[in-house]
């Protein structure tokens, strides 16, 4: 049986087909481009998915539902009452992002019975921690890199809106370089600093990185990390499979 897993994020929609726990193919599309979304989903149809499971950060994605109906693929949504293969001890589960708990489930599957830190560098930079007892307590959320660029532009009178560059200097010799340095180096310093705190208290800590900026972290973190660009989809698949248990 092939399952179609769909993660509707703040910026992008990611989808993948799994046969049991084997990832067959994954795609990514802009959330705001209906044609791009349809073209991406069409690439998954040769795998002949028999059902779809959707996680959506916000309400409503009519073009997605319309596509699944045309393809005659029954679908369901992630809800708070689903059974999880880990113990969720987050104090406000009704406000917990589906992507965060899905990442936690996937991380626990990859490193069972070990402490795991997930660093998700996407629209936001999120840290989530799983204990060796397979318990999820939470983590932290801060603005992602693109959000930091936008904030500097929108909350000041004269700073330009910039995009990232491959080359970032410590000392910016003009305003553009100074913004690039502050945003990129500041985000990296934040990630490194928080990671070091977790490593101080968990000597055998496993680290997984995911999200749209995972490659930037992989290049710059001087520690052993496991990149998992499709981590959320793996977690959604694991949650769906767990409903049969």
C-alpha positions in Angstrom: 0.0 0.0 0.0 1.3 3.4 -1.0 0.5 6.4 1.2 0.7 10.1 0.1 1.9 12.4 2.9 1.4 16.1 2.5 2.9 18.8 4.8 1.4 22.3 4.2 3.8 24.7 5.7 3.9 28.5 6.0 5.9 28.9 2.9 6.0 25.6 1.0 4.1 22.4 0.5 6.0 19.2 0.7 4.6 15.8 -0.3 5.9 12.3 -0.7 4.8 8.8 -1.4 5.8 6.0 1.0 5.4 2.2 0.7 5.3 1.3 4.4 8.4 3.1 5.7 10.2 3.3 2.3 10.3 6.8 0.8 9.6 6.4 -2.9 9.6 10.0 -4.1 9.3 13.5 -2.5 8.5 16.9 -4.0 8.3 20.5 -2.9 6.2 23.4 -4.2 5.4 27.0 -3.3 2.2 27.3 -1.2 1.1 30.4 -3.2 1.5 28.8 -6.6 -1.4 26.5 -7.5 0.1 25.4 -10.8 3.4 24.6 -9.3 1.6 22.5 -6.6 -0.4 20.6 -9.2 2.7 19.9 -11.3 4.6 18.6 -8.2 1.7 16.3 -7.1 1.4 14.9 -10.6 5.0 13.7 -10.3 3.9 11.5 -7.4 0.9 9.9 -9.2 2.9 7.1 -11.0 3.4 5.6 -7.5 -0.4 5.1 -7.3 -1.1 6.3 -3.8 -4.2 4.8 -2.3 -4.8 7.4 0.5 -3.5 10.8 1.6 -2.7 12.2 5.0 -2.4 16.0 5.3 -0.8 18.3 7.9 -1.8 21.9 7.5 -0.4 24.8 9.5 -3.5 26.9 8.6 -7.0 26.3 7.5 -7.9 25.8 3.9 -6.0 24.7 0.9 -8.8 24.2 -1.7 -6.6 23.5 -4.7 -5.0 20.6 -2.8 -8.3 19.1 -1.9 -9.6 19.6 -5.4 -6.6 17.8 -6.9 -7.0 14.8 -4.5 -10.7 14.6 -5.4 -10.0 14.6 -9.1 -7.4 11.9 -8.6 -9.9 9.9 -6.5 -7.5 9.7 -3.6 -9.3 9.6 -0.2 -7.7 11.9 2.3 -7.7 12.7 6.0 -6.1 15.4 8.2 -3.8 15.4 11.2 -5.9 16.0 14.3 -5.1 16.2 18.0 -6.9 13.0 18.9 -4.6 10.7 16.8 -2.5 8.1 18.7 1.2 8.8 18.7 4.1 6.4 19.0 5.8 8.7 21.5 4.6 10.3 24.8 3.7 13.9 24.2 4.2 15.9 27.4 3.9 19.4 25.8 1.9 21.5 28.2 -0.4 23.0 25.5 -0.8 20.3 22.9 -3.7 22.2 21.3 -1.1 24.9 20.2 1.6 22.5 19.2 2.5 22.6 15.5 1.9 19.3 13.6 5.3 19.7 12.0 7.0 19.8 15.4 5.4 16.7 16.7 5.8 14.9 13.4 9.5 15.7 13.5 9.7 14.4 17.0 8.1 11.1 15.9 10.4 10.7 13.0 13.5 11.5 15.1 12.4 8.9 17.6 12.1 6.3 14.8 15.6 7.1 13.5 17.2 7.1 17.0 15.0 5.0 19.3 15.8 5.2 23.0 18.3 8.0 22.6 18.2 11.7 23.3 17.6 13.5 20.1 17.6 17.2 19.2 15.9 18.3 16.0 16.9 21.6 14.5 14.3 22.7 11.9 15.6 25.7 10.0 12.6 26.8 7.9 10.3 29.8 8.2 11.1 29.6 11.9 14.1 28.1 13.5 12.8 25.4 15.8 14.5 23.2 18.4 12.7 20.1 19.6 14.0 17.5 22.0 13.1 13.9 22.6 14.4 12.1 25.7 15.9 8.6 25.7 12.5 7.5 27.2 10.8 8.6 24.0 9.2 11.6 25.7 8.6 14.9 23.9 8.6 18.0 26.1 9.1 20.8 23.7 11.9 23.1 22.7 12.1 26.6 21.2 11.0 28.8 18.3 12.6 31.9 16.9 12.5 33.8 13.5 14.0 32.0 10.5 16.5 33.6 8.2 14.1 35.0 5.6 11.9 36.4 8.4 14.9 38.2 9.9 15.6 39.8 6.6 12.0 41.0 6.3 11.9 42.2 9.8 14.9 44.5 9.3 13.2 46.0 6.2 9.7 46.3 7.5 10.5 47.7 11.0 13.0 50.3 9.8 12.7 53.3 7.6 15.6 52.8 5.3 17.1 49.3 5.5 16.6 47.4 2.2 15.0 44.0 1.8 17.7 41.5 1.0 18.1 37.9 0.1 20.9 35.7 1.3 24.2 35.3 -0.5 26.6 32.4 -0.5 29.5 34.6 0.7 29.0 36.2 4.1 31.7 38.2 5.9 32.0 38.8 9.6 32.6 42.5 9.1 30.2 44.1 6.7 31.8 47.0 4.9 28.6 48.5 3.6 24.9 48.3 4.7 24.1 45.3 2.5 27.1 43.3 3.8 26.3 44.4 7.4 22.7 43.0 7.1 23.9 39.8 5.5 26.5 39.4 8.3 24.1 40.1 11.0 21.3 37.9 9.8 23.3 34.8 8.7 26.0 34.9 11.4 23.5 35.8 14.0 21.3 32.9 13.2 24.2 30.5 13.0 25.6 31.8 16.4 22.1 31.2 17.9 21.9 27.7 16.6 25.5 26.8 17.8 24.9 28.3 21.2 21.7 26.5 21.9 23.1 23.2 20.5 26.1 23.5 22.9 23.7 23.9 25.8 21.9 20.6 24.9 25.3 18.8 24.4 26.5 19.9 27.8 23.6 18.1 29.5 23.2 15.1 27.1 26.6 13.6 26.3 25.2 11.0 23.8 22.9 13.5 22.1 21.9 12.8 18.5 21.3 15.8 16.3 19.0 15.9 13.2 18.7 19.0 11.0 15.9 19.6 8.6 14.0 22.5 7.0 14.7 24.7 4.0 18.0 26.0 5.4 19.3 22.6 6.5 22.2 22.7 4.1 23.4 26.0 5.6 23.5 24.4 9.0 25.2 21.3 7.8 28.0 23.4 6.3 28.6 25.5 9.4 27.9 23.3 12.4 31.1 21.7 13.7 29.5 18.7 15.1 28.1 15.4 13.9 24.6 15.9 12.5 22.2 13.9 10.4 20.5 15.8 7.6 16.9 14.8 7.0 15.3 17.1 4.5 12.0 15.1 4.5 11.8 14.6 8.2 8.3 15.9 8.7 6.9 13.7 6.0 8.6 10.7 7.6 7.0 11.6 10.9 3.6 12.0 9.3 3.9 8.6 7.6 4.9 7.0 10.9 1.9 8.5 12.7 -0.4 7.2 9.9 1.1 3.7 10.2 0.7 3.8 13.9 -3.1 4.2 13.6 -3.2 0.6 12.4 -1.5 -0.7 15.5 
